[in-house]
Amino acid sequence: MAITFQAENIDFPKIKKRTTTKWIKSIADKYGKQIGDICYLFCTDEKILEVNKQFLNHDFYTDIITFDYSEKNKIAGDIFISLDTVLSNSQKYQTPYDEELHRVIIHGILHLCGLKDKSEDEIKEMRKAEEEALSMLDF
């Protein structure tokens, strides 16, 4: 079981893989989950649009798409992150790029842990969980 990080047609982001992996595991543990195989794929807006159209029938850009392969208490999945959208969101919301990137990284894990973000209440819960997770990480 492993957490892997890959980049496709884009420069690999400046993340500390070991620190980020330990952080992800600590957040999963907080939700009573074990880590299975989790693959992060950092990509461009064009790649995430292609994935969104092909697998979800959505014709729009997004910052993250999470495919959940979890079974029982073991979380697993493929997490696509558009670094282009992460950058534009960090500018839009006036947050540091590293913070926005890690927010999106943990957002995928929170989805795998069972959190949703469809309703207003779910969105509030997700934002709170993201903030709590970010407070546990040293940038």
Secondary structure, 3 states (H helix, E strand, C coil): CCEEEEECCCCCCCCCHHHHHHHHHHHHHHCCCEEEEEEEEEECHHHHHHHHHHHHCCCCCCCEEEEECCECCEEEEEEEEEHHHHHHHHHHCCCCHHHHHHHHHHHHHHHHCCCCCCCHHHHHHHHHHHHHHHHCCCC
